[in-house]
Amino acid sequence: MALIHSFEKSGNFLFKHRGEIPVILFILAVPVIRLTDYDTLSDNTKLFVTVIAIVVSFAGFVVRAIAIATTPAGTSGRNTEEQVAESLNVTGIYSTLRHPLYLGNYLMWIGIVIFTFNIWFVVAVSLAFWLYYERIMFAEERFLERKFGNDYLEWSKKVPAFIPSFKNYIKNVVPFSFRSILRREYSGVLATVFSFAFIDLLRNYFITGKVEFDRISVYVLAITIVITLILRTLKHSTKVLDEKGRS
């Protein structure tokens, strides 16, 4: 098999299974948290790193939210089983980078990894993320190239894959929709908050030998669960969050 076909095949396989990444990170985080030496870190350092971790994850959510809130139905995006695109999205955030959702994913998850206070884990996950998503991006771009031909090639020449560039920014063709964010992103936010709480509880257990639920992370998680249940009910049992022309 030619290397180009091998890359595309593996990219499509990884695309279907990208939802399993959080599970892998949870498993890897346990020994990392257990083996990290927290005694060498001052309280101010821990607080600073925690703030950085939260800011990075929130930045990832913002990137994803912008992409989702300004994307019409029929474009490539949050498909789960295979590549799908009825039209090519080249405006708004997609005029600044080709894969905003993957950039958002990276920032959300690397923020969680930063919260482990282990720099080597951050480096390792960053490298693994790039190798993993490079194949996915390759497969997606091959699909778009075959479907949209020269239109896609001309767009891809001007727009970077992962690092935003605003010199060729084009205004969105559809208005920003906060409703789209509420309808589509609650599960990702819950997963992120759960991950922060998981690391916080596990680290505290390894340090004190006790499972203590009287912690800020647990309270935030409880609030997030309630909000998630409300939004999920609105999405599946009502038409409050429905929008015409949005996926």
N, C-alpha and C positions, 0 to 999 in steps of 0.2 A: 504493500500500500504506500502510495506517495505520501511524503511528510505533510503536505497541505491537506490531504484527505484524512490523515491520521489526526491532525490537530482539530479539524472540523468535527470528526466523529467523537473524539474525546470531549470537545467543547460542548457538544449537544448532550452527551451523557452527564457531564458535570452540571449543565444547565438544569436538567430534570431533578438533580439531587442536591441543588444548592441550598435547599431548605434544611438539610441535615448538618450544615456548618455549625449552628448554635449547639447542637448536641455534642459535637466533637470538641468545641471550645469548653463546654462544661466539664467534660471528662478530663481534658488536659489541664484545666484550671485547678483542679483539686490538688495534684502533687505540687504544682507551682506555688500555690498559696501555702501549702504545708511546709515547703522547703525555703521560702523566702524569709530572710532575716529582717524582722521589723524593728528589732532593738536598735539598729544603727540609724533609724529614721527618727527625726524629732517630730513633735506634734505639729509644728508649723509646716514641716516638709510634707507630712501626711495630708494636712489640710490643703496645702497648695496643689499637690498631685490630685487630690480628690476633685478640687474645683476644675482643674485642667481636664480631667477625665469627663466630668459632666458637661463642660463646655464643648468638648470635641464631639461627644455623642449627640448633644443638642444641635450642633452644626450639621451633623449628618442627617438628623431629622429634618432640619430646615431645607437642606438640598433636596431630599426626597419629596418634601411637601411642595416645594416650588414646582418640581417636575410633574407631580401628580395633579396639582391644582391648576395647571396650565396646559394639560394635555388632552386633546379631544379623543373620542372613541376611535378605534381602528388603527392606532399607531402601536409600534412595538413598545413593550413596557412590562407590566407585572403579569406575564404569562407564566403558567406553572409547568406545562407539559412539553410544549414545543414552541419554536419561533413563530410569531404571528404578527403581521403588519399589513393593514389595508392601505395605509398611506404613510408617507415619510414625513416625520416631524423635524423641521429645520428652524423653527423660530423659538423665541424665548430662551430658556436655559439650554435648549438643544442647539442654539446658535453659538454657545460658549464652550460646550464639550459634548462629545457623542454619547457618553455613558453616565449621565448624572445619577441614576438610581444606584449604580454600582459604586460610585464615589460616595454617595450617601450611606450605603451599606458599610463601606470600609470605615468611614468616620464613626458611625454608630457603634460598630463592634470594636474598633481600636480604642475608643473611649472606655469601653468596658474592660478591655485588656489592660489599659493604663491603670485602672483602678486596682489591679493586683499588686501594684507597686514594684513590679519586676520588669526592668528594662529589657532583659534578654527575651522575655516572653513577648514583649511588644515587637521587638525586632523579628523574632521567629514567626509570629502571626502575620506580620506585614509581608514578609517574604512569601509565606504560604498563600496568603490572600492573593498576591500578585500572580503567582504561578497558577493558581486555581482559576481566577477570573480572567486571566489573559487568554486562556483557552475558550472560555465562555464568550468573551468579547470577539474573539476571532471567528467563532462559529456564527455568532449573531451578524457580524459584518459580512460574512460570506453570504448569508441568507439575504440580507438587504441588498447586497451588490447584484445578486442574481435577479431579485425581484424588481429593483428600481434602476438598475443599469447605470447609465452615465449621470443621471440626477444624483444618485447616491455618491458616486465617485467624485463629482465636483464639490459636493457638500463636505465629504470627508477630507478633501485636500485642504480645506479652509478651517476646519474645526478640529481641535485636538481631542484625543480619545478620553483622557482622564483628568488632565490639569486644565482648569478653565482659562479661557482667553476671551476678553470682552471687546477686542478690537473690531470684530465683525458682528456685534450684537444686532439681532433683529427682534423687533417688538413682537410679543405673543399675538397669535391670530385668534385666540380664544381668551376670554377674561379669566382672571384668577378666581378660583372657586374654593372657598373654605369648606363648603359642604363635601367636596370630593375628599378632602383631607380627613374629615370626620368619618366618612364612609369607608375609607380604604386603609387608613394608617393606624387605627387603634390597636391592632394586633401587634404591629411592630413596636409601638411604644410600650405596650405591656411586656413584650419579650425583653426589651431593653431595661425597663425598671426592675423586672424580675431578676435579670442577670446581675444588676448592681446589688440588689438585696441578697442574692445568693452568695456573692463574693463577700459582702459585709458580714453576713451571719457565719459563713464558714471560717473566715479569718478570725473573727471574734472567738469562735469555738476553739480553734487551734491555739489561740493565745491564752484564753481563760479556762478552757476545758468545760465551758458551759454553753448551752443553747439559750440565748437571751433574745426574746422577741420584742422587748421594750426598747426598740431602736427606731431612729428616724426612717431608715430605709424600709422597715416593715410597714410603718404608717403610710409612707408614700406608695408602697406597693398595694396596700389595702384600698387606698383612694383610687389608684389607677384601675384596679380590678372592678370597682363599682362603676367607674366611668365607662370602662370597656363593656361591661354587661348592658349598660344603658344604650350605648351606641350600637352594639350588636343587635339588641332588641329592636331599635328604631330601623336598622338596616333590613332585618329579615321579617319583621312583623308589621311594618308601616311603610308608607311612601314618602316620609318626611325628608329622607336623604337622597331620594331619587332625583336624577337630573337627565334631561334630554341631551343627547350628543356626547355623553361622558361614559367611560367604561366603568 
